[in-house]
Amino acid sequence: MKLSIIIPSYGRANVLDNCLDSINKINNELNNYEIIVINNNNDLKIEKATSKVCKKYDLNIIEINPHKGLGSVKARNEGIKKSKGEILIFFDDDTIIQKNYFIELLNTFKDIKVGAVGGAEIKEQKNSIFHNLLFKYKKTGDITWSGNIISNFSQKITHNLNVKHLHGSNFSIRKKIIKKIGLMDEKMFGHYMDETEFIYRVYELGFNVVFNPKCRVIHTASNIGGNISPDKKKEWAYWYHKNTSYFFFKHLYKGNKLKLICYLIREFFMSIIRAIIYNNIYYLTNIAIIFKN
């Protein structure tokens, strides 16, 4: 099977360099492949630096250069359109790919019932206590009927699991499925849940979505929850409410008023908790965004 590895990069050529270097170190695992880098930058200096990194390695790298920042969803869609592989793999540019990644991935895709595969995300910044407590006793990779996204992909998991969504920095999909479900939804704003919505469509179509903990990457700059910079707190809270509610109304609501009531109650109390834990009042002040969906 031919692999298309899709990596958008914005504003950090040196970080992309580390990502490509990690692939280069295990390129013996690759045979029929292409690496598509979307040079997703507004700054000409960074754009040129990113291009230089793409030319540095003796890898089959195809550079897409839109000469502007597209945002992560549009950038990934451009990569999908350009791709020629049967399996499309999506990495963030701040990931370090670990040994045996591609071997494990291809082994998982040997099952024709498998439509999407993702793996473990080893973070340099640990999950918050809030995150660990919230998801400790929840089913891994679940999405509940009222829209609760369970993202407890613990590194302690040792076997493959069928799930409903995958890590955004480390997931893959059969290209033929995209012809049925469409591209990533460009109504998803910012950097939150766009991949969740995309992969959930694979699950809805009836294909298995598999979490393989042996497909490992190190995520060096995760900006989840309390790890974001102070100047991004308002923006992050907006993305959270906009995308969470959009996902709920698109996939789960289906006119069920009980679901809607449960969703609104949960989001209200969760916003209070998030505002306290992450010291981000915008989780509360921006909650009305829910009703715009």
Backbone hydrogen bonds, N-H to C=O, Kabsch-Sander energy under -0.5 kcal/mol:
donor,donor_aa,acceptor,acceptor_aa,energy
3,L,32,N,-2.2
4,S,87,I,-2.8
5,I,3,L,-0.5
5,I,34,E,-3.0
6,I,4,S,-0.7
6,I,89,I,-3.7
7,I,5,I,-0.5
7,I,36,I,-2.9
9,S,38,I,-2.5
15,V,12,R,-0.5
16,L,12,R,-2.0
17,D,13,A,-2.2
18,N,14,N,-1.4
19,C,15,V,-1.7
20,L,16,L,-2.8
21,D,17,D,-2.3
22,S,18,N,-1.8
23,I,19,C,-1.5
24,N,20,L,-2.6
25,K,21,D,-1.8
26,I,22,S,-0.6
26,I,23,I,-1.0
27,N,24,N,-1.2
29,E,26,I,-2.4
30,L,27,N,-1.4
33,Y,31,N,-0.9
34,E,3,L,-1.7
35,I,60,N,-3.0
36,I,5,I,-3.4
36,I,34,E,-0.5
37,V,35,I,-0.7
37,V,62,I,-2.4
38,I,7,I,-1.7
38,I,36,I,-0.6
39,N,37,V,-0.8
39,N,64,I,-3.1
40,N,9,S,-1.6
40,N,38,I,-2.0
41,N,39,N,-1.6
44,L,42,N,-0.5
47,E,43,D,-2.5
48,K,44,L,-2.3
49,A,45,K,-2.0
50,T,46,I,-2.6
51,S,47,E,-2.1
52,K,48,K,-2.1
53,V,49,A,-1.7
54,C,50,T,-2.0
55,K,51,S,-1.4
56,K,52,K,-0.5
56,K,53,V,-1.0
57,Y,53,V,-0.6
59,L,57,Y,-1.8
61,I,59,L,-2.1
62,I,35,I,-3.5
63,E,61,I,-0.5
64,I,37,V,-3.0
64,I,62,I,-0.5
65,N,63,E,-0.5
70,L,68,K,-0.6
75,A,71,G,-2.2
76,R,72,S,-2.3
77,N,73,V,-2.2
78,E,74,K,-2.0
79,G,75,A,-1.8
80,I,76,R,-2.3
81,K,77,N,-2.3
82,K,78,E,-1.6
83,S,79,G,-1.4
86,E,2,K,-1.7
87,I,2,K,-2.0
88,L,173,I,-2.9
89,I,4,S,-3.2
89,I,87,I,-0.5
90,F,171,F,-3.5
91,F,6,I,-1.9
91,F,89,I,-0.6
92,D,169,S,-1.1
93,D,8,P,-0.6
95,T,92,D,-1.1
96,I,218,I,-2.3
97,I,95,T,-0.6
98,Q,216,R,-2.2
101,Y,98,Q,-1.5
104,E,100,N,-2.5
105,L,101,Y,-2.2
106,L,102,F,-2.2
107,N,103,I,-1.9
108,T,104,E,-1.9
109,F,105,L,-1.9
110,K,107,N,-0.8
111,D,108,T,-1.2
112,I,110,K,-0.6
114,V,111,D,-1.9
115,G,208,N,-2.8
116,A,208,N,-1.5
117,V,172,S,-1.5
118,G,210,V,-2.3
119,G,170,N,-1.2
120,A,212,N,-0.6
122,I,120,A,-0.6
122,I,217,V,-3.3
123,K,121,E,-0.7
124,E,219,H,-1.6
126,K,124,E,-0.6
132,N,128,S,-2.2
133,L,129,I,-2.5
134,L,130,F,-2.5
135,F,131,H,-1.8
136,K,132,N,-0.8
138,K,135,F,-1.4
141,G,150,I,-0.5
142,D,139,K,-1.5
144,T,148,N,-2.2
147,G,144,T,-2.0
149,I,147,G,-0.6
150,I,142,D,-2.9
150,I,148,N,-0.7
151,S,149,I,-0.8
153,F,151,S,-1.3
154,S,152,N,-2.0
157,I,154,S,-1.3
161,L,211,F,-1.9
163,V,161,L,-0.5
163,V,209,V,-3.1
164,K,141,G,-2.7
165,H,141,G,-0.7
170,N,167,H,-0.8
171,F,90,F,-1.7
172,S,117,V,-2.0
173,I,88,L,-2.1
174,R,115,G,-2.1
175,K,86,E,-2.7
177,I,174,R,-1.0
178,I,174,R,-0.9
178,I,175,K,-0.7
179,K,175,K,-1.0
180,K,177,I,-1.4
181,I,177,I,-2.3
182,G,178,I,-2.5
186,E,184,M,-0.6
188,M,185,D,-1.6
189,F,187,K,-0.5
192,Y,189,F,-0.9
197,E,193,M,-2.4
198,F,194,D,-1.8
199,I,195,E,-2.7
200,Y,196,T,-2.1
201,R,197,E,-1.1
202,V,198,F,-0.7
202,V,199,I,-0.6
203,Y,199,I,-1.8
204,E,200,Y,-2.7
205,L,201,R,-1.5
206,G,203,Y,-1.3
207,F,202,V,-1.6
208,N,113,K,-3.0
209,V,163,V,-0.5
210,V,116,A,-2.7
210,V,208,N,-0.6
211,F,161,L,-3.1
212,N,118,G,-3.2
212,N,210,V,-0.7
215,C,212,N,-2.0
216,R,214,K,-1.4
217,V,120,A,-2.0
218,I,96,I,-2.3
219,H,122,I,-3.0
219,H,217,V,-0.6
220,T,94,D,-2.6
220,T,218,I,-0.8
227,N,224,I,-2.0
228,I,225,G,-0.9
232,K,229,S,-2.0
233,K,230,P,-1.2
236,W,232,K,-2.9
237,A,233,K,-2.1
238,Y,234,K,-1.9
239,W,235,E,-2.3
240,Y,236,W,-2.6
241,H,237,A,-2.3
242,K,238,Y,-2.8
243,N,239,W,-2.8
244,T,240,Y,-2.3
245,S,241,H,-1.9
246,Y,242,K,-1.8
247,F,243,N,-2.4
248,F,244,T,-2.0
249,F,245,S,-2.7
250,K,246,Y,-2.2
251,H,247,F,-2.5
252,L,247,F,-0.5
252,L,248,F,-2.1
253,Y,248,F,-2.4
256,N,253,Y,-2.3
257,K,255,G,-0.9
260,L,256,N,-1.8
261,I,257,K,-2.5
262,C,258,L,-2.5
263,Y,259,K,-2.6
264,L,260,L,-2.6
265,I,261,I,-2.4
266,R,262,C,-2.4
267,E,263,Y,-2.6
268,F,264,L,-2.0
269,F,265,I,-2.1
270,M,266,R,-2.8
271,S,267,E,-1.9
272,I,268,F,-1.4
273,I,269,F,-2.1
274,R,270,M,-2.9
275,A,271,S,-2.3
276,I,272,I,-1.7
277,I,273,I,-3.1
278,Y,274,R,-2.6
280,N,275,A,-1.2
283,Y,280,N,-1.6
284,L,281,I,-1.6
285,T,281,I,-2.0
286,N,282,Y,-1.9
287,I,284,L,-1.3
289,I,286,N,-1.8
290,I,287,I,-1.8
291,F,288,A,-1.2
292,K,289,I,-1.7
293,N,290,I,-1.4
